[in-house]
Amino acid sequence: MLRQLEQELIDDEEQAKVYAEADFEAVNSQFMSLFARYFPEFSTGLVLDLGCGPGDIPLRFARH
């Protein structure tokens, strides 16, 4: 398989700072609400986060 690299979206310190300080509260809360709606029986098990971010969603799972 030929690997096709994606364009780098955050390539300087200022962009990284802005991303780190962004408010993802609404979208991350919505994700958790949708997960609970689609998987109401989920209470234990493994969840894999393949994202590149501060880990807010995995922390929300741990708190839940």
C-alpha positions as CSV (number, residue, x, y, z in Angstrom):
1,M,0.0,0.0,0.0
2,L,1.3,3.4,-1.0
3,R,1.3,5.7,2.0
4,Q,0.0,9.2,1.4
5,L,1.0,11.7,4.0
6,E,-1.5,14.3,5.2
7,Q,-0.7,18.0,5.1
8,E,0.6,19.2,8.5
9,L,-2.0,21.4,10.0
10,I,-0.2,22.7,13.1
11,D,3.3,23.5,12.2
12,D,4.4,26.3,14.5
13,E,4.3,27.1,18.2
14,E,1.5,29.7,18.0
15,Q,-0.9,27.3,16.2
16,A,-0.1,24.7,18.8
17,K,-0.9,27.1,21.6
18,V,-4.2,28.2,20.0
19,Y,-5.3,24.6,19.6
20,A,-4.3,23.7,23.1
21,E,-6.4,26.6,24.5
22,A,-9.4,25.9,22.2
23,D,-12.7,25.2,23.9
24,F,-14.0,21.8,22.9
25,E,-16.5,21.6,25.7
26,A,-19.6,21.6,23.6
27,V,-18.4,19.1,21.0
28,N,-16.9,16.7,23.5
29,S,-20.0,16.8,25.7
30,Q,-22.1,16.0,22.6
31,F,-19.8,13.1,21.8
32,M,-20.3,11.6,25.2
33,S,-24.1,12.1,25.0
34,L,-24.2,10.4,21.6
35,F,-22.0,7.5,22.9
36,A,-24.4,7.0,25.8
37,R,-27.4,7.1,23.5
38,Y,-25.9,4.5,21.1
39,F,-24.3,2.3,23.7
40,P,-26.6,2.5,26.8
41,E,-25.4,-0.8,28.2
42,F,-21.7,0.2,28.2
43,S,-20.3,0.4,31.7
44,T,-16.9,-1.4,31.6
45,G,-14.5,-2.3,28.9
46,L,-12.0,-0.8,26.6
47,V,-12.3,2.3,24.4
48,L,-9.5,3.3,22.0
49,D,-9.0,7.0,21.3
50,L,-7.0,7.4,18.0
51,G,-7.2,11.2,18.1
52,C,-4.4,13.6,18.6
53,G,-5.3,16.0,21.3
54,P,-5.2,16.7,25.0
55,G,-7.1,13.5,25.9
56,D,-10.3,15.2,27.1
57,I,-12.6,12.5,25.8
58,P,-10.7,9.6,27.5
59,L,-10.7,11.6,30.7
60,R,-14.5,12.0,30.4
61,F,-14.8,8.2,30.0
62,A,-12.7,7.7,33.1
63,R,-14.8,10.1,35.1
64,H,-18.1,8.6,33.9
